[in-house]
């Protein structure tokens, strides 16, 4: 009888310990995923900034590290003053996490037209997360 009760006690202990280890592993995995998504978000923001800066000076060098940074610039329209509206998509990928951000950017550095002097602009006008 003592052997049987000891075996039941050991079985209960092993089940209890396996549940505790599983919960610890799950919470660790959740924190790792959160960290990876935070890094991917930062890299996507950096990709947007590189895209915006490359409108001003196309000779920007995009540095790489263990995270992947990509951006794409599309010209949406040009108005009568010559103000250009761009759509920039920035992607940041770190390990298994990927974040895609999009912004619309307006740029008119200078204008010789008197009616367009108040239109001189260099700013992000729209921003959202795609994925």
Residue pairs with C-beta under 8 A, 6 or more apart in sequence:
33 96
33 97
36 94
36 95
36 96
36 97
37 97
37 99
39 67
39 92
39 94
39 97
40 67
40 92
40 93
40 94
40 97
40 98
40 99
41 92
41 99
42 92
43 67
43 68
43 69
43 92
43 93
43 94
43 99
44 69
44 90
44 91
44 92
44 99
44 100
44 101
45 90
45 92
45 101
46 69
46 90
46 92
47 69
47 70
47 71
47 90
47 91
47 92
47 101
48 71
48 88
48 90
48 101
48 103
48 124
48 127
49 90
50 60
50 62
50 69
50 71
50 90
51 71
51 72
51 73
51 86
51 88
51 89
51 90
51 105
52 88
52 103
52 105
52 124
53 60
54 60
54 71
54 73
55 73
55 86
55 105
55 107
56 107
56 122
62 69
62 71
66 94
67 92
67 93
67 94
68 91
68 92
68 93
68 94
69 90
69 91
69 92
70 90
70 91
70 93
71 88
71 89
71 90
71 91
72 88
72 89
73 86
73 87
73 88
74 86
74 87
74 88
74 89
75 84
75 85
75 86
76 85
76 86
76 87
76 104
77 84
77 85
78 84
78 85
79 85
79 119
80 116
81 108
81 111
81 113
81 115
81 116
81 119
82 108
82 111
82 116
83 106
83 107
83 108
83 116
83 119
83 121
84 106
84 107
84 108
85 104
85 105
85 106
85 125
86 104
86 105
86 106
86 107
87 102
87 103
87 104
87 105
88 102
88 103
88 104
88 105
89 100
89 101
89 102
89 130
90 100
90 101
90 102
90 103
91 98
91 99
91 100
91 101
92 98
92 99
92 101
93 99
98 131
99 129
99 131
100 129
100 130
100 131
101 127
101 128
101 129
101 130
102 126
102 127
102 128
102 129
102 130
103 124
103 125
103 126
103 127
103 128
104 124
104 125
104 126
104 127
105 123
105 124
105 125
106 121
106 122
106 123
106 125
107 121
107 122
108 116
108 119
108 120
108 121
108 122
109 120
109 122
110 120
111 117
111 119
111 120
